[in-house]
Amino acid sequence: MTTADTVVRAARVHTMHEGSEHVDAIAIAGGRIIGTGRFAELAHVVGSHTEVFEFAAATIVPGLNDSHMHPIYSLSVARGTSLVGVTTYDGLREALERGRDEQRENEWSFAWGLDPNAFEGRPLNNDLLRDVFGDERPVYVKMFDAHGALASDAALARAGITEPSRSSDGATVVDDGTGRPSGLLLEFPAMDRVEAVIPTPTFESRTRQLRALLGDIAALGITSAHVMDLKDDDALDLLRAIEADGELSVRLRLSPWCEPSTTDDDIARLVALQGTGGRRFRVEGVKFFIDGTVEGGTAWLDTPDADGQCLTATWSDHDAYVSRIRLFHDRGIPTTTHAIGERGIRFAAETLAALPPGAPGAPQHRIEHLESADDDTIALLSAHGIAASMQPTHCTHFVRADGSDDWSRRLGPERAAHAWRTGDIRRAGVTLALGSDWPVAGFDPWAIMAAAQLRRPAERPSMPPVGFDQALAAHQALEGYTTHAHSSVGSAGGTLAVGAPADLVVIDVDPLSAAPEDMARARPLLTLLEGIPTYAAPSHAPA
């Protein structure tokens, strides 16, 4: 008989598989679950050295999985003054002035999280940066979606950018209307030109930042995450450095990018990277972009947006995208494709649907974001087992029911009515993983699950919901962070079953019965990863 290392007991347990109604305790040994049931039924595995955690009024659920985030890349994005939640031009000016004063001693000034709605209809350019910081200071401000940035004239000069440009993959140095750069940079190749000359923090400081960030993520009950990039050259080295003197607080699955500029030699390296990693991180899968963002004018739509934009794919050679997807499929490597506009989503779905039928064990492919999908595309996802990955707060926090936001204005009322069709996707039987896309939006999973049910921010009861018919039920929201999150990448995880890794969270509400507003305020009491606490509330911390 195996003696448990740990037993966790609570008022209720949602195992996310059949039989939860008879469970109030989980027994763990060697990092795996060895028993579930009533606490009295597990007494035979409790020994003199078994640590018992008891929570009289709490709920145990499987450890949560954020299906789309960028924790390593966020170290360079979430830098300087936070503009998150700034929605007015006056508020933006005040925040930038505060950042100017706080960063006065630095060589550069940074800000991040800029919502274009804050410009309140004004041209999106660097005039405000000039007003606040003057002509000589290099300033770099990341847009909220991380697909764009505003750079001051001094920052552009340091990067040698003197004229507007647009490449075939949509990367754009935007023209101000007079033949000069406006300061707005769209998509990663354009931003990379400025980011290449920005001073980089030391490796040691970035390691400390990443360790602290993963700790913050674990404190919210997240035990694993799908990292949708390997953009930083030293990303794997950062993770190895953390594991050299400890453990990662969150298990990470990392998917590097395949872009139009990716060469055959690069492809070979991406294939070779698969399966490599450390104790709690692993490279698995490849990420594509078929388009950009609606707000940046780089999404791929059937017809132009209100500004006459959004008509091209990131892959101008559509056949090249198809052949790359098939190459990875044939090698058993799962892919995920960023697709935002209805044409881009449909093209990605058609490409995946046309792949040769997979035998058992074939890679599970997935599409990210799906901000405005049509009925036929959702049916295609369902018919061909293509998973979806969506971020509810992208809708609830950046879109308004009255259509006054930039996303809705650009798309027009007919397309905007198809915003984030999470409900229809689930009703069609499609696997739906949920996540944050941090640093685009906050990574609190309880607030995100609440928003998925309310279709508005939980903290704003007077705000009209955006498409309430697309709201998820409580169990669907939790599945999006557990069973569906894992199955969206071909994994069997997300349950508290005997033999499964002991990844769990104890939460102070019942996520299946609590009001969404209470869910948004929920706080974990204990997070276990492989049976080891990665977070414990002060009153429940191990001695």
Helices and strands as residue ranges (DSSP letters): E 6-13, G 20-22, E 25-29, E 32-37, G 39-45, E 51-62, E 64-69, H 74-77, E 81-82, H 89-102, E 109-114, G 116-119, H 127-133, E 139-143, E 148-151, H 153-158, E 165-166, E 172-175, E 181-186, H 188-195, H 203-218, E 222-227, H 235-244, E 251-254, H 264-273, E 281-283, E 286-289, H 318-330, E 335-339, H 342-353, E 366-369, H 375-384, E 387-390, H 392-398, H 406-411, H 413-416, H 422-427, E 432-434, H 445-454, G 468-470, H 474-481, H 483-487, E 504-507, H 516-520, E 524-529, E 532-536, G 538-540
